[in-house]
Amino acid sequence: MAIAERIPPGIANAIDYERLAPEALGPQRHAYIAGGSGHDVTLAANRAAFARWAIAPHLLRDVRAGHTRLALGGLALPHPFLLAPVAHGLLAHRDAELASARAARATGTCLVASTLSSRTLEEIAAAAGAARWFQLYLQPERAHTLALLARAEAAGYGAIVFTLDASIQLPSRSALASGFTLPRECVAANLAGYPQPAAPALAEGESRIFQGAMRHAPTRDDLHWLLSATRLPVWVKGVLRADDASLLKAAGVAGLIVSNHGGRGLDGSPASLACLPAVRAAVGPGFPLLMDGGIRGGADAFKALALGADAVLVGRLQLYALAVAGALGVAHLLQLLVEELHATMAQAGCAQLSDITPGMLMPC
Ligand SMILES: Cc1cc2nc3c(=O)[nH]c(=O)nc-3n(C[C@H](O)[C@H](O)[C@H](O)COP(=O)(O)O)c2cc1C
């Protein structure tokens, strides 16, 4: 962390980091990170979904023994916020994921390190606390995926988060209009030893998407292969449908993350929050279930937990805090999120996470 790094004045809430991000990132990087895909329909839906629910508080509840501790995937966590996997941390800060890892360690937060991190998974593991998972993008060569899995196991990651909703990504029109291109120094450090195969020439009538970009996209066979290829529990990220959730549970995954990649996958897909109740109903009450997409404060997390999530992940806010104040900023962000959740729970009459039931919400 740079010595000059400090928390700027005027930050009262976690969402204030979003307000300060444009200046910290500059217009092009901000447009790339803040944007979703296509017309940003799903990006907007993620936020709008939270406004459709109000919290209906109980009176006369004693919350003096209140806390937000939970057990998740073998971890004992102090609060239900995880740092979502985000590619190219160097866009936000020169220490990239190492700064987020330090903040995670300082606050007892579980960090999910992206395959496309600017620092290697080994460097991130050395900076992070014990609570760390590795997010996997399937590689075109199975040998390279196996090598990543072996490295994640050796570096002490506790789970694999297999992302399935981003085999192709179409940048948002706002990011395109900004003229953003990935700077040359932004390389996926984990993949340095694994050359990507050249795109095959397409035959007459073949599609740039189906036969081109999607040729290495994961299939059910790949999931079954992956489950047998690692001794680590495998979570799947990117689930929106109840039928997919049932299938994945039956296949033997350890848990699911309801997500639409922060609106960066299929534009027009539903808000993550809107999908939660049906996915929870499909997998049943005890099955580990996370969500992300649009979390900007403690009250958002409360609503997600009420609708069936065990915990939530934070994507853009993490990058914004990283850009504004490095590791200190991310740690501060997490502290703000936790305090906001404490305040919401206390005002709602919920002393622990298990008190946050669907009955705490009202449509509005
Ligand atoms: C700039 C950026 C990079 C991302 N990179 C990844 C990634 O490498 N792997 C992944 O599974 N998800 C990635 N995501 C999606 C996040 O993990 C998460 O699902 C999303 O940001 C949650 O929405 P939120 O930003 O509203 O919190 C990325 C998101 C952003 C904004």
The ligand as an ORCA input file, in Angstrom:
! r2SCAN-3c Opt
* xyz 0 1
  C     -14.452     -5.506    -14.449
  C     -15.077     -6.819    -14.067
  C     -14.348     -7.987    -14.245
  C     -14.916     -9.222    -13.905
  N     -14.171    -10.356    -14.055
  C     -14.698    -11.551    -13.701
  C     -13.913    -12.745    -13.780
  O     -12.743    -12.718    -14.156
  N     -14.514    -13.910    -13.416
  C     -15.809    -13.983    -12.977
  O     -16.312    -15.061    -12.665
  N     -16.554    -12.853    -12.865
  C     -16.031    -11.655    -13.198
  N     -16.776    -10.515    -13.059
  C     -18.131    -10.610    -12.479
  C     -18.078    -10.484    -10.937
  O     -17.467    -11.612    -10.369
  C     -19.475    -10.369    -10.339
  O     -20.278    -11.417    -10.797
  C     -20.164     -9.025    -10.643
  O     -19.238     -7.968    -10.700
  C     -21.215     -8.748     -9.573
  O     -21.925     -7.585     -9.839
  P     -21.562     -6.153     -9.163
  O     -20.372     -5.645     -9.921
  O     -22.779     -5.361     -9.376
  O     -21.225     -6.412     -7.701
  C     -16.222     -9.274    -13.388
  C     -16.941     -8.083    -13.198
  C     -16.383     -6.865    -13.518
  C     -17.170     -5.610    -13.269
*
